[in-house]
Amino acid sequence: MPDGPRLRALEERHAALERQISEEDARPRPDEAALTRLKLEKLKLKEEMERLRKN
């Protein structure tokens, strides 16, 4: 699979974003703008991973 390394890199970034989202959400007063930005980036990565898996 030629996209294997790319897919693994996306999966690692996706996991890192999940950790960042959890950390931000656990704060007493989470930054909603940051959460929104992180979640959108995570969604884009998920869509890219799905696209790569289908090819």
PDB file of N, CA, C and O in Angstrom, chain B, residues numbered from 101:
ATOM      1  N   MET B 101       0.854  -1.179   0.000  1.00  0.00           N
ATOM      2  CA  MET B 101       0.000   0.000   0.000  1.00  0.00           C
ATOM      3  C   MET B 101       0.900   1.242   0.000  1.00  0.00           C
ATOM      4  O   MET B 101       1.597   1.495   0.982  1.00  0.00           O
ATOM      5  N   PRO B 102       0.891   2.000  -1.067  1.00  0.00           N
ATOM      6  CA  PRO B 102       1.761   3.168  -1.145  1.00  0.00           C
ATOM      7  C   PRO B 102       1.410   4.258  -0.138  1.00  0.00           C
ATOM      8  O   PRO B 102       2.277   5.050   0.231  1.00  0.00           O
ATOM      9  N   ASP B 103       0.176   4.315   0.309  1.00  0.00           N
ATOM     10  CA  ASP B 103      -0.251   5.356   1.250  1.00  0.00           C
ATOM     11  C   ASP B 103      -0.097   4.921   2.700  1.00  0.00           C
ATOM     12  O   ASP B 103      -0.528   5.641   3.601  1.00  0.00           O
ATOM     13  N   GLY B 104       0.504   3.768   2.948  1.00  0.00           N
ATOM     14  CA  GLY B 104       0.660   3.252   4.305  1.00  0.00           C
ATOM     15  C   GLY B 104       1.321   4.230   5.253  1.00  0.00           C
ATOM     16  O   GLY B 104       0.762   4.517   6.312  1.00  0.00           O
ATOM     17  N   PRO B 105       2.501   4.758   4.913  1.00  0.00           N
ATOM     18  CA  PRO B 105       3.147   5.717   5.824  1.00  0.00           C
ATOM     19  C   PRO B 105       2.308   6.985   6.026  1.00  0.00           C
ATOM     20  O   PRO B 105       2.256   7.527   7.130  1.00  0.00           O
ATOM     21  N   ARG B 106       1.668   7.443   4.985  1.00  0.00           N
ATOM     22  CA  ARG B 106       0.817   8.639   5.087  1.00  0.00           C
ATOM     23  C   ARG B 106      -0.362   8.359   6.017  1.00  0.00           C
ATOM     24  O   ARG B 106      -0.713   9.191   6.853  1.00  0.00           O
ATOM     25  N   LEU B 107      -0.969   7.183   5.866  1.00  0.00           N
ATOM     26  CA  LEU B 107      -2.109   6.815   6.701  1.00  0.00           C
ATOM     27  C   LEU B 107      -1.682   6.720   8.167  1.00  0.00           C
ATOM     28  O   LEU B 107      -2.396   7.193   9.052  1.00  0.00           O
ATOM     29  N   ARG B 108      -0.540   6.121   8.423  1.00  0.00           N
ATOM     30  CA  ARG B 108      -0.052   6.018   9.806  1.00  0.00           C
ATOM     31  C   ARG B 108       0.207   7.403  10.400  1.00  0.00           C
ATOM     32  O   ARG B 108      -0.107   7.648  11.564  1.00  0.00           O
ATOM     33  N   ALA B 109       0.768   8.290   9.619  1.00  0.00           N
ATOM     34  CA  ALA B 109       1.022   9.655  10.096  1.00  0.00           C
ATOM     35  C   ALA B 109      -0.294  10.359  10.431  1.00  0.00           C
ATOM     36  O   ALA B 109      -0.391  11.061  11.438  1.00  0.00           O
ATOM     37  N   LEU B 110      -1.297  10.167   9.586  1.00  0.00           N
ATOM     38  CA  LEU B 110      -2.608  10.774   9.850  1.00  0.00           C
ATOM     39  C   LEU B 110      -3.234  10.185  11.106  1.00  0.00           C
ATOM     40  O   LEU B 110      -3.827  10.910  11.904  1.00  0.00           O
ATOM     41  N   GLU B 111      -3.105   8.870  11.287  1.00  0.00           N
ATOM     42  CA  GLU B 111      -3.655   8.216  12.482  1.00  0.00           C
ATOM     43  C   GLU B 111      -2.986   8.740  13.743  1.00  0.00           C
ATOM     44  O   GLU B 111      -3.650   8.951  14.758  1.00  0.00           O
ATOM     45  N   GLU B 112      -1.667   8.953  13.685  1.00  0.00           N
ATOM     46  CA  GLU B 112      -0.947   9.485  14.846  1.00  0.00           C
ATOM     47  C   GLU B 112      -1.400  10.908  15.155  1.00  0.00           C
ATOM     48  O   GLU B 112      -1.602  11.258  16.317  1.00  0.00           O
ATOM     49  N   ARG B 113      -1.558  11.721  14.127  1.00  0.00           N
ATOM     50  CA  ARG B 113      -2.016  13.103  14.328  1.00  0.00           C
ATOM     51  C   ARG B 113      -3.443  13.110  14.873  1.00  0.00           C
ATOM     52  O   ARG B 113      -3.775  13.925  15.734  1.00  0.00           O
ATOM     53  N   HIS B 114      -4.281  12.208  14.377  1.00  0.00           N
ATOM     54  CA  HIS B 114      -5.665  12.086  14.832  1.00  0.00           C
ATOM     55  C   HIS B 114      -5.688  11.754  16.331  1.00  0.00           C
ATOM     56  O   HIS B 114      -6.457  12.344  17.090  1.00  0.00           O
ATOM     57  N   ALA B 115      -4.846  10.813  16.747  1.00  0.00           N
ATOM     58  CA  ALA B 115      -4.777  10.437  18.162  1.00  0.00           C
ATOM     59  C   ALA B 115      -4.276  11.606  19.017  1.00  0.00           C
ATOM     60  O   ALA B 115      -4.768  11.828  20.124  1.00  0.00           O
ATOM     61  N   ALA B 116      -3.304  12.340  18.502  1.00  0.00           N
ATOM     62  CA  ALA B 116      -2.794  13.496  19.233  1.00  0.00           C
ATOM     63  C   ALA B 116      -3.878  14.557  19.403  1.00  0.00           C
ATOM     64  O   ALA B 116      -3.996  15.171  20.464  1.00  0.00           O
ATOM     65  N   LEU B 117      -4.658  14.766  18.362  1.00  0.00           N
ATOM     66  CA  LEU B 117      -5.761  15.736  18.452  1.00  0.00           C
ATOM     67  C   LEU B 117      -6.791  15.274  19.468  1.00  0.00           C
ATOM     68  O   LEU B 117      -7.334  16.089  20.214  1.00  0.00           O
ATOM     69  N   GLU B 118      -7.067  13.986  19.508  1.00  0.00           N
ATOM     70  CA  GLU B 118      -8.025  13.446  20.480  1.00  0.00           C
ATOM     71  C   GLU B 118      -7.542  13.736  21.902  1.00  0.00           C
ATOM     72  O   GLU B 118      -8.335  14.103  22.770  1.00  0.00           O
ATOM     73  N   ARG B 119      -6.245  13.571  22.132  1.00  0.00           N
ATOM     74  CA  ARG B 119      -5.685  13.875  23.457  1.00  0.00           C
ATOM     75  C   ARG B 119      -5.806  15.362  23.772  1.00  0.00           C
ATOM     76  O   ARG B 119      -6.167  15.734  24.889  1.00  0.00           O
ATOM     77  N   GLN B 120      -5.507  16.209  22.794  1.00  0.00           N
ATOM     78  CA  GLN B 120      -5.604  17.655  23.009  1.00  0.00           C
ATOM     79  C   GLN B 120      -7.047  18.055  23.323  1.00  0.00           C
ATOM     80  O   GLN B 120      -7.289  18.883  24.201  1.00  0.00           O
ATOM     81  N   ILE B 121      -7.993  17.468  22.608  1.00  0.00           N
ATOM     82  CA  ILE B 121      -9.409  17.771  22.833  1.00  0.00           C
ATOM     83  C   ILE B 121      -9.803  17.352  24.245  1.00  0.00           C
ATOM     84  O   ILE B 121     -10.486  18.098  24.947  1.00  0.00           O
ATOM     85  N   SER B 122      -9.381  16.174  24.660  1.00  0.00           N
ATOM     86  CA  SER B 122      -9.706  15.683  26.003  1.00  0.00           C
ATOM     87  C   SER B 122      -9.108  16.583  27.077  1.00  0.00           C
ATOM     88  O   SER B 122      -9.762  16.901  28.071  1.00  0.00           O
ATOM     89  N   GLU B 123      -7.855  16.990  26.865  1.00  0.00           N
ATOM     90  CA  GLU B 123      -7.197  17.870  27.837  1.00  0.00           C
ATOM     91  C   GLU B 123      -7.905  19.223  27.933  1.00  0.00           C
ATOM     92  O   GLU B 123      -8.134  19.740  29.026  1.00  0.00           O
ATOM     93  N   GLU B 124      -8.239  19.776  26.794  1.00  0.00           N
ATOM     94  CA  GLU B 124      -8.911  21.081  26.787  1.00  0.00           C
ATOM     95  C   GLU B 124     -10.292  20.971  27.419  1.00  0.00           C
ATOM     96  O   GLU B 124     -10.702  21.847  28.181  1.00  0.00           O
ATOM     97  N   ASP B 125     -10.998  19.912  27.109  1.00  0.00           N
ATOM     98  CA  ASP B 125     -12.354  19.709  27.624  1.00  0.00           C
ATOM     99  C   ASP B 125     -12.348  19.486  29.138  1.00  0.00           C
ATOM    100  O   ASP B 125     -13.338  19.778  29.809  1.00  0.00           O
ATOM    101  N   ALA B 126     -11.243  18.971  29.678  1.00  0.00           N
ATOM    102  CA  ALA B 126     -11.153  18.686  31.107  1.00  0.00           C
ATOM    103  C   ALA B 126     -10.834  19.940  31.930  1.00  0.00           C
ATOM    104  O   ALA B 126     -10.953  19.929  33.155  1.00  0.00           O
ATOM    105  N   ARG B 127     -10.435  21.006  31.258  1.00  0.00           N
ATOM    106  CA  ARG B 127     -10.132  22.245  31.978  1.00  0.00           C
ATOM    107  C   ARG B 127     -11.410  22.803  32.602  1.00  0.00           C
ATOM    108  O   ARG B 127     -12.507  22.564  32.099  1.00  0.00           O
ATOM    109  N   PRO B 128     -11.263  23.545  33.695  1.00  0.00           N
ATOM    110  CA  PRO B 128     -12.448  24.142  34.334  1.00  0.00           C
ATOM    111  C   PRO B 128     -13.236  25.049  33.383  1.00  0.00           C
ATOM    112  O   PRO B 128     -14.467  25.069  33.415  1.00  0.00           O
ATOM    113  N   ARG B 129     -12.523  25.797  32.539  1.00  0.00           N
ATOM    114  CA  ARG B 129     -13.190  26.680  31.578  1.00  0.00           C
ATOM    115  C   ARG B 129     -12.562  26.450  30.211  1.00  0.00           C
ATOM    116  O   ARG B 129     -11.672  27.196  29.803  1.00  0.00           O
ATOM    117  N   PRO B 130     -13.021  25.418  29.496  1.00  0.00           N
ATOM    118  CA  PRO B 130     -12.428  25.101  28.190  1.00  0.00           C
ATOM    119  C   PRO B 130     -12.582  26.245  27.196  1.00  0.00           C
ATOM    120  O   PRO B 130     -13.574  26.974  27.212  1.00  0.00           O
ATOM    121  N   ASP B 131     -11.605  26.385  26.353  1.00  0.00           N
ATOM    122  CA  ASP B 131     -11.629  27.387  25.288  1.00  0.00           C
ATOM    123  C   ASP B 131     -12.459  26.805  24.138  1.00  0.00           C
ATOM    124  O   ASP B 131     -11.991  25.938  23.400  1.00  0.00           O
ATOM    125  N   GLU B 132     -13.673  27.285  23.998  1.00  0.00           N
ATOM    126  CA  GLU B 132     -14.594  26.738  22.996  1.00  0.00           C
ATOM    127  C   GLU B 132     -14.072  26.929  21.572  1.00  0.00           C
ATOM    128  O   GLU B 132     -14.259  26.054  20.726  1.00  0.00           O
ATOM    129  N   ALA B 133     -13.430  28.042  21.302  1.00  0.00           N
ATOM    130  CA  ALA B 133     -12.881  28.283  19.963  1.00  0.00           C
ATOM    131  C   ALA B 133     -11.784  27.276  19.653  1.00  0.00           C
ATOM    132  O   ALA B 133     -11.716  26.748  18.543  1.00  0.00           O
ATOM    133  N   ALA B 134     -10.931  27.012  20.625  1.00  0.00           N
ATOM    134  CA  ALA B 134      -9.863  26.024  20.432  1.00  0.00           C
ATOM    135  C   ALA B 134     -10.461  24.634  20.230  1.00  0.00           C
ATOM    136  O   ALA B 134     -10.012  23.882  19.365  1.00  0.00           O
ATOM    137  N   LEU B 135     -11.467  24.296  21.025  1.00  0.00           N
ATOM    138  CA  LEU B 135     -12.114  22.987  20.881  1.00  0.00           C
ATOM    139  C   LEU B 135     -12.720  22.832  19.484  1.00  0.00           C
ATOM    140  O   LEU B 135     -12.581  21.785  18.852  1.00  0.00           O
ATOM    141  N   THR B 136     -13.377  23.856  19.019  1.00  0.00           N
ATOM    142  CA  THR B 136     -13.986  23.814  17.687  1.00  0.00           C
ATOM    143  C   THR B 136     -12.928  23.626  16.615  1.00  0.00           C
ATOM    144  O   THR B 136     -13.098  22.819  15.701  1.00  0.00           O
ATOM    145  N   ARG B 137     -11.833  24.371  16.726  1.00  0.00           N
ATOM    146  CA  ARG B 137     -10.745  24.265  15.748  1.00  0.00           C
ATOM    147  C   ARG B 137     -10.137  22.847  15.761  1.00  0.00           C
ATOM    148  O   ARG B 137      -9.905  22.255  14.707  1.00  0.00           O
ATOM    149  N   LEU B 138      -9.886  22.319  16.958  1.00  0.00           N
ATOM    150  CA  LEU B 138      -9.306  20.980  17.078  1.00  0.00           C
ATOM    151  C   LEU B 138     -10.244  19.907  16.521  1.00  0.00           C
ATOM    152  O   LEU B 138      -9.807  18.975  15.845  1.00  0.00           O
ATOM    153  N   LYS B 139     -11.526  20.051  16.812  1.00  0.00           N
ATOM    154  CA  LYS B 139     -12.498  19.061  16.331  1.00  0.00           C
ATOM    155  C   LYS B 139     -12.635  19.100  14.808  1.00  0.00           C
ATOM    156  O   LYS B 139     -12.783  18.059  14.169  1.00  0.00           O
ATOM    157  N   LEU B 140     -12.587  20.292  14.233  1.00  0.00           N
ATOM    158  CA  LEU B 140     -12.650  20.397  12.775  1.00  0.00           C
ATOM    159  C   LEU B 140     -11.420  19.775  12.125  1.00  0.00           C
ATOM    160  O   LEU B 140     -11.525  19.085  11.111  1.00  0.00           O
ATOM    161  N   GLU B 141     -10.265  20.021  12.711  1.00  0.00           N
ATOM    162  CA  GLU B 141      -9.038  19.424  12.176  1.00  0.00           C
ATOM    163  C   GLU B 141      -9.093  17.903  12.283  1.00  0.00           C
ATOM    164  O   GLU B 141      -8.690  17.193  11.362  1.00  0.00           O
ATOM    165  N   LYS B 142      -9.590  17.416  13.406  1.00  0.00           N
ATOM    166  CA  LYS B 142      -9.716  15.968  13.608  1.00  0.00           C
ATOM    167  C   LYS B 142     -10.673  15.361  12.576  1.00  0.00           C
ATOM    168  O   LYS B 142     -10.408  14.288  12.034  1.00  0.00           O
ATOM    169  N   LEU B 143     -11.770  16.043  12.311  1.00  0.00           N
ATOM    170  CA  LEU B 143     -12.729  15.561  11.318  1.00  0.00           C
ATOM    171  C   LEU B 143     -12.106  15.514   9.929  1.00  0.00           C
ATOM    172  O   LEU B 143     -12.315  14.554   9.187  1.00  0.00           O
ATOM    173  N   LYS B 144     -11.350  16.532   9.577  1.00  0.00           N
ATOM    174  CA  LYS B 144     -10.685  16.544   8.266  1.00  0.00           C
ATOM    175  C   LYS B 144      -9.705  15.385   8.144  1.00  0.00           C
ATOM    176  O   LYS B 144      -9.612  14.748   7.095  1.00  0.00           O
ATOM    177  N   LEU B 145      -8.974  15.113   9.225  1.00  0.00           N
ATOM    178  CA  LEU B 145      -8.048  13.986   9.211  1.00  0.00           C
ATOM    179  C   LEU B 145      -8.799  12.668   9.046  1.00  0.00           C
ATOM    180  O   LEU B 145      -8.370  11.791   8.297  1.00  0.00           O
ATOM    181  N   LYS B 146      -9.910  12.536   9.741  1.00  0.00           N
ATOM    182  CA  LYS B 146     -10.706  11.313   9.644  1.00  0.00           C
ATOM    183  C   LYS B 146     -11.187  11.101   8.206  1.00  0.00           C
ATOM    184  O   LYS B 146     -11.134   9.988   7.684  1.00  0.00           O
ATOM    185  N   GLU B 147     -11.651  12.168   7.580  1.00  0.00           N
ATOM    186  CA  GLU B 147     -12.117  12.068   6.196  1.00  0.00           C
ATOM    187  C   GLU B 147     -10.979  11.677   5.259  1.00  0.00           C
ATOM    188  O   GLU B 147     -11.171  10.872   4.348  1.00  0.00           O
ATOM    189  N   GLU B 148      -9.795  12.247   5.482  1.00  0.00           N
ATOM    190  CA  GLU B 148      -8.629  11.914   4.663  1.00  0.00           C
ATOM    191  C   GLU B 148      -8.226  10.456   4.865  1.00  0.00           C
ATOM    192  O   GLU B 148      -7.876   9.768   3.907  1.00  0.00           O
ATOM    193  N   MET B 149      -8.274   9.986   6.113  1.00  0.00           N
ATOM    194  CA  MET B 149      -7.935   8.582   6.390  1.00  0.00           C
ATOM    195  C   MET B 149      -8.923   7.648   5.681  1.00  0.00           C
ATOM    196  O   MET B 149      -8.517   6.647   5.091  1.00  0.00           O
ATOM    197  N   GLU B 150     -10.192   7.969   5.738  1.00  0.00           N
ATOM    198  CA  GLU B 150     -11.196   7.143   5.068  1.00  0.00           C
ATOM    199  C   GLU B 150     -10.977   7.122   3.563  1.00  0.00           C
ATOM    200  O   GLU B 150     -11.132   6.087   2.915  1.00  0.00           O
ATOM    201  N   ARG B 151     -10.617   8.269   3.019  1.00  0.00           N
ATOM    202  CA  ARG B 151     -10.352   8.343   1.575  1.00  0.00           C
ATOM    203  C   ARG B 151      -9.166   7.455   1.198  1.00  0.00           C
ATOM    204  O   ARG B 151      -9.211   6.736   0.200  1.00  0.00           O
ATOM    205  N   LEU B 152      -8.114   7.512   2.000  1.00  0.00           N
ATOM    206  CA  LEU B 152      -6.935   6.693   1.722  1.00  0.00           C
ATOM    207  C   LEU B 152      -7.235   5.193   1.859  1.00  0.00           C
ATOM    208  O   LEU B 152      -6.713   4.380   1.096  1.00  0.00           O
ATOM    209  N   ARG B 153      -8.059   4.842   2.813  1.00  0.00           N
ATOM    210  CA  ARG B 153      -8.407   3.428   3.035  1.00  0.00           C
ATOM    211  C   ARG B 153      -9.223   2.861   1.875  1.00  0.00           C
ATOM    212  O   ARG B 153      -9.126   1.671   1.575  1.00  0.00           O
ATOM    213  N   LYS B 154     -10.012   3.686   1.232  1.00  0.00           N
ATOM    214  CA  LYS B 154     -10.853   3.227   0.126  1.00  0.00           C
ATOM    215  C   LYS B 154     -10.063   3.021  -1.156  1.00  0.00           C
ATOM    216  O   LYS B 154     -10.502   2.284  -2.038  1.00  0.00           O
ATOM    217  N   ASN B 155      -8.909   3.656  -1.272  1.00  0.00           N
ATOM    218  CA  ASN B 155      -8.097   3.543  -2.494  1.00  0.00           C
ATOM    219  C   ASN B 155      -7.164   2.379  -2.449  1.00  0.00           C
ATOM    220  O   ASN B 155      -6.416   2.149  -3.399  1.00  0.00           O
TER     221      ASN B 155
END
